[in-house]
């Protein structure tokens, strides 16, 4: 019997890049880059919580550079939306990548997230 050894490279996701900026009009913009999934979700959850904690008028989440989002990302957006409402502010998603838009549409979240 001959054994065949397979080499399967370990998948290492790219770290999520998040830039946060605020303006004088009371908006905090959270710009996200990279894939949002179970392996990369923690920085996004922390950034959204920090933005909401400042109680701006609006937290704007830019997803133009997010080509993939799984259910953990969707969950993070919904939780942040509810936290923002409790804090007296709004959370709105802007410029979602077309694939992320499809995920949010399938979940019935377009109106909830301001799309």
Secondary structure, 3 states (H helix, E strand, C coil): CCCCCCCCCCCCCCCCEEEEEECCCCEEEEEEECCECCCCHHHHHHHHHHHHHCCCCEEEEEEEECCCECHHHHHHHHHHHHHHHHHCCEEEEECCCHHHHHHHHHCCCCCCCCC
